[in-house]
Amino acid sequence: MWRRTVAVTVAVVVLVLGSVAAAEKRRAKGTHMATAQNDSTQQMTEAISARLHAQWEGWKNQDPAPNDAIIADDFHSFWPDGSRHVGRPTPKQMAEQPIAAYKLSEFRAVPVGTDTALVTYLAEIKTPGDNLEHHMSVGEVWARRNGQWQICAYSGTLMK
């Protein structure tokens, strides 16, 4: 079961990245995809951005409710330390990864289907106590389920 789940996750990531690469290639040649910049893409971007910021604020405040509201039941994640997690983060996991402040930038949501999007952004995170700043590149897969956008997969990579 675990191997099948990993295989499906890898297949989805490969398909998503391939779709994004193809879209970029077409855009570079001057051929725009029908969904490149339309009202539904703008609405999707705004809806996901608002939910994402609420989730980060919840993590900073050690409040699991915003996570529970937007993270899908079948959520998979790869944390910057390389560890793999299945399911919503627990309050204990949130406490083990505290943040004092954060800034999100270069947010981009690319539709890869009617109800699916690839989201990328950069995060600057300050940890409490040592006040160190960490720079991270984030990639997420979002899906609209029951009318609400939810995170299905997350991968964060620390940048030098």
DSSP file (Angstrom, degrees, kcal/mol; ACC not computed):
  #  RESIDUE AA STRUCTURE BP1 BP2  ACC     N-H-->O    O-->H-N    N-H-->O    O-->H-N    TCO  KAPPA ALPHA  PHI   PSI    X-CA   Y-CA   Z-CA
    1    1 A M     >        0   0    0      0, 0.0     4,-2.4     0, 0.0     5,-0.2   0.000 360.0 360.0 360.0 -45.7    0.0    0.0    0.0
    2    2 A W  H  >  +     0   0    0      1,-0.2     4,-2.6     2,-0.2     5,-0.2   0.924 360.0  48.9 -61.8 -45.3    2.8    2.4    1.0
    3    3 A R  H  > S+     0   0    0      1,-0.2     4,-2.7     2,-0.2    -1,-0.2   0.891 111.1  50.7 -62.5 -39.3    4.7    1.8   -2.3
    4    4 A R  H  > S+     0   0    0      2,-0.2     4,-2.6     1,-0.2    -1,-0.2   0.915 110.3  49.4 -64.4 -42.3    1.5    2.3   -4.3
    5    5 A T  H  X S+     0   0    0     -4,-2.4     4,-2.6     2,-0.2    -2,-0.2   0.917 112.8  46.9 -62.7 -44.1    0.9    5.6   -2.6
    6    6 A V  H  X S+     0   0    0     -4,-2.6     4,-2.9     2,-0.2     5,-0.2   0.918 112.1  50.8 -64.2 -42.8    4.4    6.7   -3.2
    7    7 A A  H  X S+     0   0    0     -4,-2.7     4,-2.4     2,-0.2    -2,-0.2   0.912 111.9  46.7 -61.9 -42.6    4.2    5.6   -6.8
    8    8 A V  H  X S+     0   0    0     -4,-2.6     4,-2.5     2,-0.2    -1,-0.2   0.922 113.1  49.5 -65.3 -43.6    0.9    7.5   -7.3
    9    9 A T  H  X S+     0   0    0     -4,-2.6     4,-2.4     2,-0.2    -2,-0.2   0.924 112.3  47.4 -61.3 -45.6    2.4   10.6   -5.6
   10   10 A V  H  X S+     0   0    0     -4,-2.9     4,-2.7     1,-0.2    -1,-0.2   0.913 111.4  51.2 -62.7 -42.8    5.5   10.5   -7.8
   11   11 A A  H  X S+     0   0    0     -4,-2.4     4,-2.5    -5,-0.2    -2,-0.2   0.910 110.5  48.8 -61.4 -42.2    3.4   10.0  -10.9
   12   12 A V  H  X S+     0   0    0     -4,-2.5     4,-2.8     2,-0.2    -2,-0.2   0.927 111.9  48.6 -63.4 -44.9    1.2   13.0  -10.0
   13   13 A V  H  X S+     0   0    0     -4,-2.4     4,-2.9     2,-0.2     5,-0.3   0.920 112.0  49.1 -62.0 -44.4    4.3   15.2   -9.4
   14   14 A V  H  X S+     0   0    0     -4,-2.7     4,-2.4     1,-0.2    -1,-0.2   0.924 113.5  46.6 -61.6 -44.8    5.9   14.2  -12.7
   15   15 A L  H  X S+     0   0    0     -4,-2.5     4,-2.3    -5,-0.2    -2,-0.2   0.913 113.7  48.3 -63.3 -42.5    2.7   14.9  -14.6
   16   16 A V  H  X S+     0   0    0     -4,-2.8     4,-2.4     2,-0.2    -2,-0.2   0.946 113.8  45.5 -63.8 -48.5    2.2   18.2  -12.8
   17   17 A L  H  X S+     0   0    0     -4,-2.9     4,-2.6     1,-0.2    -1,-0.2   0.884 112.4  52.1 -64.0 -37.6    5.8   19.3  -13.5
   18   18 A G  H  X S+     0   0    0     -4,-2.4     4,-2.4    -5,-0.3    -1,-0.2   0.898 109.6  49.6 -63.2 -40.6    5.6   18.1  -17.1
   19   19 A S  H  X S+     0   0    0     -4,-2.3     4,-2.3     2,-0.2    -2,-0.2   0.900 111.6  48.4 -64.8 -41.5    2.4   20.2  -17.6
   20   20 A V  H  X S+     0   0    0     -4,-2.4     4,-2.4     2,-0.2    -2,-0.2   0.920 111.8  49.4 -65.7 -43.2    4.0   23.3  -16.1
   21   21 A A  H  X S+     0   0    0     -4,-2.6     4,-2.3     1,-0.2    -2,-0.2   0.912 111.5  49.1 -61.8 -42.4    7.1   22.8  -18.3
   22   22 A A  H  X S+     0   0    0     -4,-2.4     4,-2.4     2,-0.2    -1,-0.2   0.904 110.6  50.4 -64.2 -41.0    4.9   22.4  -21.4
   23   23 A A  H  X S+     0   0    0     -4,-2.3     4,-2.4     1,-0.2    -2,-0.2   0.909 111.2  48.5 -64.0 -41.8    2.9   25.5  -20.5
   24   24 A E  H  X S+     0   0    0     -4,-2.4     4,-2.4     2,-0.2    -1,-0.2   0.895 110.2  51.9 -64.7 -40.0    6.1   27.6  -20.0
   25   25 A K  H  X S+     0   0    0     -4,-2.3     4,-1.4     2,-0.2    -2,-0.2   0.923 111.5  46.5 -63.3 -44.5    7.5   26.3  -23.3
   26   26 A R  H  <>S+     0   0    0     -4,-2.4     5,-2.4     1,-0.2     4,-0.4   0.914 111.9  50.8 -63.5 -42.8    4.3   27.3  -25.2
   27   27 A R  H ><5S+     0   0    0     -4,-2.4     3,-1.2     1,-0.2    -2,-0.2   0.893 106.8  54.6 -63.0 -39.2    4.2   30.7  -23.5
   28   28 A A  H 3<5S+     0   0    0     -4,-2.4    -1,-0.2     1,-0.3    -2,-0.2   0.830 108.0  49.9 -63.6 -32.1    7.9   31.3  -24.5
   29   29 A K  T 3<5S-     0   0    0     -4,-1.4    -1,-0.3    -3,-0.3    -2,-0.2   0.483 122.3-107.5 -84.5  -3.3    6.9   30.6  -28.1
   30   30 A G  T < 5S+     0   0    0     -3,-1.2     2,-0.7    -4,-0.4    -3,-0.2   0.525  82.3 124.6  90.1   5.8    4.0   33.1  -27.9
   31   31 A T      < -     0   0    0     -5,-2.4     2,-0.3    -6,-0.2    -1,-0.2  -0.888  48.0-156.0-101.4 111.1    1.3   30.4  -27.9
   32   32 A H        -     0   0    0     -2,-0.7     2,-0.1    -3,-0.1    -9,-0.0  -0.673  13.6-123.2 -92.1 139.3   -0.9   30.9  -24.8
   33   33 A M    >   -     0   0    0     -2,-0.3     3,-1.7   -10,-0.2     4,-0.3  -0.453  26.8-114.9 -72.9 152.6   -2.9   28.2  -23.3
   34   34 A A  T 3  S+     0   0    0      1,-0.3     3,-0.2     2,-0.1    -1,-0.1   0.805 116.0  43.3 -60.1 -31.1   -6.6   28.9  -22.9
   35   35 A T  T >  S+     0   0    0      1,-0.2     3,-0.5    76,-0.1    -1,-0.3   0.321  81.8 107.8 -98.2   9.1   -6.4   28.8  -19.1
   36   36 A A  T <  S-     0   0    0     -3,-1.7     2,-0.2     1,-0.3    -1,-0.2   0.923  98.0  -3.9 -57.1 -52.5   -3.2   30.9  -18.8
   37   37 A Q  T 3  S+     0   0    0     -4,-0.3    -1,-0.3    -3,-0.2     2,-0.3  -0.679  90.6 130.3-144.4  85.9   -4.7   34.1  -17.5
   38   38 A N    <>  -     0   0    0     -3,-0.5     4,-2.1    -2,-0.2     3,-0.3  -0.762  69.8 -91.0-127.8 178.6   -8.5   34.1  -17.2
   39   39 A D  H  > S+     0   0    0     -2,-0.3     4,-2.6     1,-0.2     5,-0.2   0.880 123.5  53.1 -60.1 -39.9  -11.0   35.0  -14.5
   40   40 A S  H  > S+     0   0    0      1,-0.2     4,-2.3     2,-0.2    -1,-0.2   0.870 108.5  50.6 -67.1 -33.8  -11.2   31.5  -13.1
   41   41 A T  H  > S+     0   0    0     -3,-0.3     4,-2.6     2,-0.2    -1,-0.2   0.914 111.1  48.9 -66.0 -42.5   -7.4   31.4  -12.8
   42   42 A Q  H  X S+     0   0    0     -4,-2.1     4,-2.4     2,-0.2    -2,-0.2   0.915 112.3  48.0 -63.4 -43.2   -7.4   34.7  -10.9
   43   43 A Q  H  X S+     0   0    0     -4,-2.6     4,-2.5     2,-0.2    -2,-0.2   0.908 112.2  49.6 -63.5 -42.3  -10.2   33.5   -8.6
   44   44 A M  H  X S+     0   0    0     -4,-2.3     4,-2.7     2,-0.2     5,-0.3   0.932 111.0  49.7 -61.0 -46.8   -8.3   30.3   -7.9
   45   45 A T  H  X S+     0   0    0     -4,-2.6     4,-2.5     1,-0.2    -2,-0.2   0.915 112.8  46.2 -60.3 -45.4   -5.1   32.1   -7.2
   46   46 A E  H  X S+     0   0    0     -4,-2.4     4,-2.2     2,-0.2    -1,-0.2   0.905 113.2  49.2 -65.6 -41.8   -6.9   34.5   -4.7
   47   47 A A  H  X S+     0   0    0     -4,-2.5     4,-1.8     2,-0.2    -2,-0.2   0.923 114.9  43.7 -64.8 -44.5   -8.7   31.7   -3.0
   48   48 A I  H  X S+     0   0    0     -4,-2.7     4,-2.8    -5,-0.2     5,-0.2   0.926 112.3  52.9 -67.4 -44.0   -5.6   29.6   -2.5
   49   49 A S  H  X S+     0   0    0     -4,-2.5     4,-2.5    -5,-0.3     5,-0.2   0.914 109.3  48.9 -58.1 -44.9   -3.5   32.5   -1.4
   50   50 A A  H  X S+     0   0    0     -4,-2.2     4,-1.8     1,-0.2    -1,-0.2   0.918 114.2  45.2 -62.6 -43.9   -6.0   33.5    1.3
   51   51 A R  H  X S+     0   0    0     -4,-1.8     4,-1.9     2,-0.2    -1,-0.2   0.877 112.2  52.5 -68.0 -37.1   -6.2   29.9    2.6
   52   52 A L  H  X S+     0   0    0     -4,-2.8     4,-2.3     2,-0.2    -2,-0.2   0.921 108.7  48.8 -65.3 -44.7   -2.4   29.5    2.5
   53   53 A H  H  X S+     0   0    0     -4,-2.5     4,-2.3     1,-0.2    -1,-0.2   0.888 110.2  51.9 -63.5 -38.1   -1.8   32.7    4.5
   54   54 A A  H  X S+     0   0    0     -4,-1.8     4,-2.2    -5,-0.2    -1,-0.2   0.891 109.2  51.1 -63.8 -38.5   -4.3   31.6    7.1
   55   55 A Q  H  X S+     0   0    0     -4,-1.9     4,-2.2     2,-0.2    -2,-0.2   0.929 110.7  47.0 -64.9 -45.8   -2.5   28.3    7.4
   56   56 A W  H  X S+     0   0    0     -4,-2.3     4,-2.5     2,-0.2    -2,-0.2   0.896 111.8  51.0 -64.0 -39.7    0.9   29.9    7.9
   57   57 A E  H  X S+     0   0    0     -4,-2.3     4,-2.0     1,-0.2    -1,-0.2   0.904 109.2  51.6 -63.9 -40.5   -0.6   32.3   10.5
   58   58 A G  H  <>S+     0   0    0     -4,-2.2     5,-3.3     2,-0.2    -2,-0.2   0.902 109.2  49.9 -61.4 -41.4   -2.1   29.3   12.3
   59   59 A W  H ><5S+     0   0    0     -4,-2.2     3,-1.5     3,-0.2    40,-0.3   0.932 109.4  51.2 -63.5 -44.9    1.3   27.6   12.4
   60   60 A K  H 3<5S+     0   0    0     -4,-2.5    -1,-0.2     1,-0.3    -2,-0.2   0.890 114.5  43.7 -58.1 -39.5    3.0   30.7   13.8
   61   61 A N  T 3<5S-     0   0    0     -4,-2.0    -1,-0.3    -5,-0.2    -2,-0.2   0.356 112.8-119.7 -88.4   5.9    0.3   30.9   16.5
   62   62 A Q  T < 5 +     0   0    0     -3,-1.5    -3,-0.2    -4,-0.2    -2,-0.1   0.858  65.8 144.2  57.1  38.0    0.5   27.1   17.1
   63   63 A D     >< -     0   0    0     -5,-3.3     4,-0.5    -6,-0.2    -1,-0.2  -0.928  35.9-167.2-109.0 109.3   -3.2   26.8   16.2
   64   64 A P  H  > S+     0   0    0      0, 0.0     4,-2.6     0, 0.0     5,-0.2   0.657  70.8  85.8 -72.7 -13.8   -4.0   23.6   14.4
   65   65 A A  H  > S+     0   0    0      1,-0.2     4,-1.9     2,-0.2     5,-0.2   0.906  87.3  49.3 -58.0 -47.1   -7.5   24.7   13.2
   66   66 A P  H  > S+     0   0    0      0, 0.0     4,-1.1     0, 0.0    -1,-0.2   0.884 113.0  49.1 -61.7 -35.0   -6.3   26.5   10.1
   67   67 A N  H >X S+     0   0    0     -4,-0.5     4,-2.3    -3,-0.2     3,-0.8   0.950 110.6  49.6 -63.7 -48.6   -4.3   23.5    9.1
   68   68 A D  H 3< S+     0   0    0     -4,-2.6    -1,-0.2     1,-0.2    -3,-0.2   0.812 108.0  56.1 -61.4 -29.9   -7.2   21.1    9.7
   69   69 A A  H 3< S+     0   0    0     -4,-1.9    -1,-0.2    -5,-0.2    -2,-0.2   0.794 120.9  24.1 -74.3 -28.1   -9.4   23.4    7.6
   70   70 A I  H << S+     0   0    0     -4,-1.1    81,-2.6    -3,-0.8     2,-0.5   0.550  96.9  94.2-118.0  -8.0   -7.3   23.3    4.4
   71   71 A I  E  < S-a  151   0A   0     -4,-2.3    81,-0.2    79,-0.2    17,-0.1  -0.768  73.2-124.4 -93.8 127.6   -5.2   20.1    4.5
   72   72 A A  E >   -     0   0A   0     79,-2.7     3,-1.5    -2,-0.5    15,-0.1  -0.220  17.5-117.2 -66.4 154.4   -6.8   17.2    2.7
   73   73 A D  E 3  S+     0   0A   0      1,-0.3    15,-0.1    14,-0.1    -1,-0.1   0.824 117.0  48.6 -60.1 -32.6   -7.4   13.9    4.5
   74   74 A D  E 3  S+     0   0A   0     13,-0.1    -1,-0.3    12,-0.1    -2,-0.1   0.010  84.7 154.5 -98.7  28.0   -4.9   12.1    2.1
   75   75 A F  E <   -     0   0A   0     -3,-1.5    12,-3.1    76,-0.1     2,-0.4  -0.272  21.3-172.8 -61.9 136.4   -2.2   14.8    2.6
   76   76 A H  E     -aB 153  86A   0     76,-1.8    78,-1.7    10,-0.2     2,-0.3  -0.983   7.0-179.0-127.3 142.1    1.5   13.8    2.0
   77   77 A S  E     -aB 154  85A   0      8,-2.7     8,-2.8    -2,-0.4     2,-0.5  -0.995  25.4-154.0-144.9 151.5    4.4   16.0    2.8
   78   78 A F  E     -aB 155  84A   0     76,-2.2    78,-2.0    -2,-0.3     6,-0.2  -0.982  26.6-149.1-120.9 115.7    8.2   16.2    2.6
   79   79 A W    >   -     0   0    0      4,-2.5     3,-2.6    -2,-0.5    -2,-0.0  -0.373  29.5-102.2 -83.4 162.3    9.6   18.5    5.2
   80   80 A P  T 3  S+     0   0    0      0, 0.0    78,-0.3     0, 0.0    -1,-0.1   0.741 121.1  62.4 -57.8 -23.6   12.9   20.5    4.7
   81   81 A D  T 3  S-     0   0    0      2,-0.1     3,-0.1    76,-0.1    76,-0.1   0.473 120.8-108.3 -80.3   0.5   14.7   18.0    6.9
   82   82 A G  S <  S+     0   0    0     -3,-2.6     2,-0.1     1,-0.3    -1,-0.1   0.369  73.7 138.5  92.1  -4.5   13.9   15.3    4.4
   83   83 A S        -     0   0    0     -5,-0.1    -4,-2.5     1,-0.0     2,-0.4  -0.452  46.6-135.7 -77.6 149.3   11.3   13.5    6.5
   84   84 A R  E     -B   78   0A   0     -6,-0.2     2,-0.4    -2,-0.1    -6,-0.2  -0.860  21.4-172.4-105.9 137.6    8.1   12.2    5.0
   85   85 A H  E     -B   77   0A   0     -8,-2.8    -8,-2.7    -2,-0.4     2,-0.4  -0.977  11.1-158.1-132.3 143.9    4.8   12.7    6.7
   86   86 A V  E     +B   76   0A   0     -2,-0.4   -10,-0.2   -10,-0.2   -11,-0.1  -0.981  60.6  10.5-121.3 132.9    1.3   11.4    6.0
   87   87 A G  S    S-     0   0    0    -12,-3.1   -13,-0.1    -2,-0.4   -14,-0.1  -0.228 104.3 -33.1  92.7 174.8   -1.8   13.2    7.3
   88   88 A R  S    S-     0   0    0    -15,-0.1    -2,-0.1     1,-0.1     2,-0.1  -0.347  72.3 -98.0 -66.9 145.9   -2.3   16.5    8.9
   89   89 A P        -     0   0    0      0, 0.0    -1,-0.1     0, 0.0   -21,-0.1  -0.400  40.0-130.4 -62.6 141.1    0.4   17.9   11.2
   90   90 A T     >  -     0   0    0      1,-0.1     4,-2.4    -3,-0.1     5,-0.2  -0.488  22.0-108.4 -86.7 161.4   -0.2   17.2   14.8
   91   91 A P  H  > S+     0   0    0      0, 0.0     4,-2.3     0, 0.0     5,-0.1   0.867 122.5  55.1 -56.4 -35.0    0.0   19.9   17.5
   92   92 A K  H  > S+     0   0    0      2,-0.2     4,-1.8     1,-0.2     5,-0.1   0.923 107.5  48.0 -64.4 -43.7    3.2   18.1   18.7
   93   93 A Q  H  > S+     0   0    0      1,-0.2     4,-0.8     2,-0.2    -1,-0.2   0.894 111.1  51.2 -64.2 -38.5    4.7   18.4   15.2
   94   94 A M  H >< S+     0   0    0     -4,-2.4     3,-0.8     1,-0.2    -1,-0.2   0.911 109.1  50.7 -63.3 -41.4    3.8   22.0   15.1
   95   95 A A  H 3< S+     0   0    0     -4,-2.3    -1,-0.2     1,-0.2    -2,-0.2   0.826 107.6  53.7 -65.4 -32.0    5.4   22.6   18.5
   96   96 A E  H 3< S+     0   0    0     -4,-1.8    -1,-0.2     1,-0.3    -2,-0.2   0.664 114.9  41.5 -76.1 -16.5    8.6   20.9   17.2
   97   97 A Q  S << S+     0   0    0     -4,-0.8    -1,-0.3    -3,-0.8    -2,-0.1  -0.447  83.9 172.0-126.0  56.7    8.8   23.2   14.2
   98   98 A P        -     0   0    0      0, 0.0     2,-0.4     0, 0.0   -38,-0.1  -0.316  15.0-160.8 -72.2 151.5    7.9   26.7   15.7
   99   99 A I        -     0   0    0    -40,-0.3    28,-0.3   -39,-0.2     3,-0.1  -0.994  14.8-167.7-129.1 141.0    8.1   29.9   13.7
  100  100 A A  S    S-     0   0    0     26,-3.4     2,-0.3    -2,-0.4    27,-0.2   0.767  77.0  -6.6 -93.0 -31.9    8.2   33.4   15.2
  101  101 A A  E     -C  126   0A   0     25,-1.4    25,-2.6     2,-0.0    -1,-0.4  -0.980  62.4-171.1-158.0 160.4    7.6   35.2   11.9
  102  102 A Y  E     -C  125   0A   0     -2,-0.3     2,-0.4    23,-0.2    23,-0.2  -0.989  10.3-160.7-153.5 157.9    7.3   34.5    8.2
  103  103 A K  E     -C  124   0A   0     21,-1.8    21,-2.6    -2,-0.3     2,-0.4  -0.966  11.9-156.5-142.4 126.7    7.1   36.2    4.8
  104  104 A L  E     +C  123   0A   0     -2,-0.4     2,-0.3    19,-0.2    19,-0.2  -0.847  21.6 165.3-103.8 139.1    5.8   34.6    1.7
  105  105 A S  E     +C  122   0A   0     17,-2.5    17,-2.8    -2,-0.4     3,-0.1  -0.924  48.3  34.8-145.9 170.8    6.8   35.8   -1.8
  106  106 A E  E    S-     0   0A   0     -2,-0.3     2,-0.1    15,-0.2    -1,-0.1   0.827  72.4-175.9  51.5  38.4    6.7   34.9   -5.4
  107  107 A F  E     +     0   0A   0     14,-0.1     2,-0.4    -3,-0.1    14,-0.2  -0.427   5.7 174.4 -65.7 133.7    3.4   33.1   -5.0
  108  108 A R  E     -C  120   0A   0     12,-2.3    12,-2.5    -2,-0.1     2,-0.5  -0.977  17.1-169.2-145.8 129.5    2.3   31.4   -8.2
  109  109 A A  E     -C  119   0A   0     -2,-0.4    10,-0.2    10,-0.2   -64,-0.1  -0.984   7.9-171.2-119.4 124.6   -0.7   29.1   -8.8
  110  110 A V  E     -C  118   0A   0      8,-2.9     8,-2.7    -2,-0.5     2,-0.2  -0.963  21.4-130.6-118.2 119.7   -0.8   27.2  -12.1
  111  111 A P  E     +C  117   0A   0      0, 0.0     6,-0.3     0, 0.0     3,-0.1  -0.498  27.4 173.6 -69.0 134.3   -4.0   25.3  -13.0
  112  112 A V  E    S-     0   0A   0      4,-2.2     2,-0.3     1,-0.3     5,-0.2   0.176  70.4  -4.7-122.8  12.9   -3.2   21.8  -14.1
  113  113 A G  E >  S-C  116   0A   0      3,-0.9     3,-0.7     1,-0.1    -1,-0.3  -0.941  91.9 -75.3 176.8 177.5   -6.8   20.6  -14.4
  114  114 A T  T 3  S+     0   0    0     -2,-0.3    -1,-0.1     1,-0.2     3,-0.0   0.898 130.0  14.8 -59.6 -42.5  -10.3   21.9  -13.7
  115  115 A D  T 3  S+     0   0    0     -3,-0.1    29,-2.4    29,-0.0     2,-0.3  -0.055 114.3  83.0-125.9  31.1   -9.9   21.4   -9.9
  116  116 A T  E <   +CD 113 143A   0     -3,-0.7    -4,-2.2    27,-0.2    -3,-0.9  -0.994  48.4 179.2-138.6 143.2   -6.2   21.0   -9.5
  117  117 A A  E     -CD 111 142A   0     25,-2.5    25,-2.8    -2,-0.3     2,-0.5  -0.997  25.3-137.5-143.8 146.9   -3.3   23.5   -9.2
  118  118 A L  E     -CD 110 141A   0     -8,-2.7    -8,-2.9    -2,-0.3     2,-0.4  -0.923  28.1-164.9 -99.1 126.5    0.4   23.5   -8.7
  119  119 A V  E     +CD 109 140A   0     21,-2.9    21,-2.8    -2,-0.5     2,-0.3  -0.946  10.1 177.3-117.5 132.1    1.4   26.2   -6.2
  120  120 A T  E     +CD 108 139A   0    -12,-2.5   -12,-2.3    -2,-0.4     2,-0.3  -0.972  10.6 146.0-130.7 149.1    4.9   27.5   -5.7
  121  121 A Y  E     - D   0 138A   0     17,-1.7    17,-2.8    -2,-0.3     2,-0.4  -0.974  40.1-111.8-166.7 167.8    6.3   30.2   -3.5
  122  122 A L  E     -CD 105 137A   0    -17,-2.8   -17,-2.5    -2,-0.3     2,-0.4  -0.871  27.0-160.2-107.6 145.2    9.3   31.3   -1.4
  123  123 A A  E     -CD 104 136A   0     13,-2.8    13,-2.6    -2,-0.4     2,-0.6  -0.993  10.1-161.2-128.9 131.3    9.1   31.5    2.4
  124  124 A E  E     -CD 103 135A   0    -21,-2.6   -21,-1.8    -2,-0.4     2,-0.4  -0.962  22.7-172.2-106.3 122.1   11.4   33.4    4.8
  125  125 A I  E     -CD 102 134A   0      9,-2.9     9,-3.2    -2,-0.6     2,-0.5  -0.952  16.5-158.9-124.5 132.1   11.0   32.0    8.3
  126  126 A K  E     -CD 101 133A   0    -25,-2.6   -26,-3.4    -2,-0.4   -25,-1.4  -0.923  16.3-144.8-105.7 133.7   12.4   33.2   11.6
  127  127 A T     >  -     0   0    0      5,-1.8     4,-1.2    -2,-0.5     5,-0.2  -0.723  24.6-105.0 -95.7 147.5   12.6   30.7   14.4
  128  128 A P  T  4 S+     0   0    0      0, 0.0     2,-1.7     0, 0.0     4,-0.1  -0.307  94.7  14.2 -68.6 154.0   11.9   31.7   18.0
  129  129 A G  T  4 S+     0   0    0      1,-0.2    -2,-0.0     2,-0.1     0, 0.0  -0.518 128.6  45.0  87.1 -72.6   14.8   32.1   20.4
  130  130 A D  T  4 S-     0   0    0     -2,-1.7    -1,-0.2     2,-0.1     3,-0.1   0.647  90.0-145.4 -81.9 -14.4   17.8   32.1   18.0
  131  131 A N     <  +     0   0    0     -4,-1.2     2,-0.1     1,-0.2    -2,-0.1   0.744  39.4 161.3  54.9  26.5   16.1   34.6   15.6
  132  132 A L        -     0   0    0     -5,-0.2    -5,-1.8    -4,-0.1     2,-0.5  -0.483  34.7-133.9 -73.1 147.6   17.7   32.8   12.7
  133  133 A E  E     -D  126   0A   0     -7,-0.2     2,-0.4    -2,-0.1    -7,-0.2  -0.911  18.4-165.7-107.0 130.4   16.2   33.3    9.2
  134  134 A H  E     -D  125   0A   0     -9,-3.2    -9,-2.9    -2,-0.5     2,-0.5  -0.924   8.2-149.6-114.1 138.0   15.6   30.3    7.0
  135  135 A H  E     -DE 124 159A   0     24,-0.5    24,-3.4    -2,-0.4     2,-0.4  -0.922  21.4-178.7-108.9 131.1   14.8   30.6    3.3
  136  136 A M  E     -DE 123 158A   0    -13,-2.6   -13,-2.8    -2,-0.5     2,-0.5  -0.978  24.7-146.5-135.5 142.0   12.7   27.9    1.8
  137  137 A S  E     -DE 122 157A   0     20,-2.8    20,-2.7    -2,-0.4     2,-0.4  -0.920  26.9-161.9-102.7 131.4   11.3   27.1   -1.7
  138  138 A V  E     -DE 121 156A   0    -17,-2.8   -17,-1.7    -2,-0.5     2,-0.4  -0.933  15.7-175.7-123.3 138.3    7.9   25.4   -1.5
  139  139 A G  E     +DE 120 155A   0     16,-2.4    16,-2.1    -2,-0.4     2,-0.3  -0.999  13.5 174.6-127.9 134.6    5.9   23.4   -3.9
  140  140 A E  E     -DE 119 154A   0    -21,-2.8   -21,-2.9    -2,-0.4     2,-0.5  -0.973  26.5-140.4-138.4 151.1    2.4   22.2   -3.2
  141  141 A V  E     -DE 118 153A   0     12,-2.1    11,-3.3    -2,-0.3    12,-1.5  -0.969  25.5-170.3-109.5 126.7   -0.4   20.4   -5.1
  142  142 A W  E     -DE 117 151A   0    -25,-2.8   -25,-2.5    -2,-0.5     2,-0.4  -0.886   5.4-170.9-116.7 147.1   -3.9   21.8   -4.3
  143  143 A A  E     -DE 116 150A   0      7,-2.5     7,-2.5    -2,-0.3     2,-0.7  -0.995  24.6-125.3-136.4 143.5   -7.3   20.3   -5.3
  144  144 A R  E     + E   0 149A   0    -29,-2.4     2,-0.4    -2,-0.4     5,-0.3  -0.804  35.8 175.3 -88.8 118.9  -10.8   21.8   -5.0
  145  145 A R  E >   - E   0 148A   0      3,-3.0     3,-2.0    -2,-0.7    -2,-0.0  -0.993  66.8  -8.3-128.9 129.2  -12.9   19.4   -3.0
  146  146 A N  T 3  S-     0   0    0     -2,-0.4    -1,-0.1     1,-0.3     3,-0.1   0.859 131.3 -55.2  52.2  37.7  -16.5   20.1   -2.1
  147  147 A G  T 3  S+     0   0    0      1,-0.2     2,-0.4    -3,-0.1    -1,-0.3   0.416 119.6 101.1  82.4  -1.7  -16.0   23.6   -3.3
  148  148 A Q  E <  S- E   0 145A   0     -3,-2.0    -3,-3.0    -5,-0.0     2,-0.3  -0.935  72.2-121.5-120.3 139.8  -13.0   24.4   -1.1
  149  149 A W  E     - E   0 144A   0     -2,-0.4     2,-0.3    -5,-0.3    -5,-0.2  -0.629  35.9-178.1 -77.6 132.4   -9.3   24.4   -2.1
  150  150 A Q  E     - E   0 143A   0     -7,-2.5    -7,-2.5    -2,-0.3     2,-0.5  -0.962  30.0-115.1-132.1 148.6   -7.2   22.0    0.0
  151  151 A I  E     +aE  71 142A   0    -81,-2.6   -79,-2.7    -2,-0.3    -9,-0.2  -0.712  31.3 172.8 -81.4 127.7   -3.5   21.1    0.1
  152  152 A C  E     +     0   0A   0    -11,-3.3   -76,-1.8    -2,-0.5     2,-0.3   0.702  67.1  15.2-103.5 -30.2   -2.9   17.5   -1.0
  153  153 A A  E     -aE  76 141A   0    -12,-1.5   -12,-2.1   -78,-0.2    -1,-0.4  -0.998  61.4-172.4-150.1 146.0    0.9   17.5   -1.1
  154  154 A Y  E     +aE  77 140A   0    -78,-1.7   -76,-2.2    -2,-0.3     2,-0.3  -0.995   5.7 179.1-139.9 140.9    3.7   19.7    0.1
  155  155 A S  E     -aE  78 139A   0    -16,-2.1   -16,-2.4    -2,-0.3     2,-0.4  -0.938   7.4-171.5-143.0 123.7    7.4   19.8   -0.3
  156  156 A G  E     - E   0 138A   0    -78,-2.0     2,-0.5    -2,-0.3   -74,-0.3  -0.948   1.8-168.7-116.0 134.1    9.7   22.4    1.3
  157  157 A T  E     - E   0 137A   0    -20,-2.7   -20,-2.8    -2,-0.4     2,-0.2  -0.982  20.8-128.9-125.0 125.5   13.4   22.8    0.5
  158  158 A L  E     - E   0 136A   0     -2,-0.5     2,-0.3   -78,-0.3   -22,-0.3  -0.499  25.8-147.7 -69.7 138.7   15.8   24.9    2.4
  159  159 A M  E       E   0 135A   0    -24,-3.4   -24,-0.5    -2,-0.2    -1,-0.0  -0.790 360.0 360.0-107.3 150.9   17.8   27.3    0.2
  160  160 A K              0   0    0     -2,-0.3    -1,-0.1   -26,-0.1   -24,-0.1   0.443 360.0 360.0 -88.0 360.0   21.3   28.5    0.8
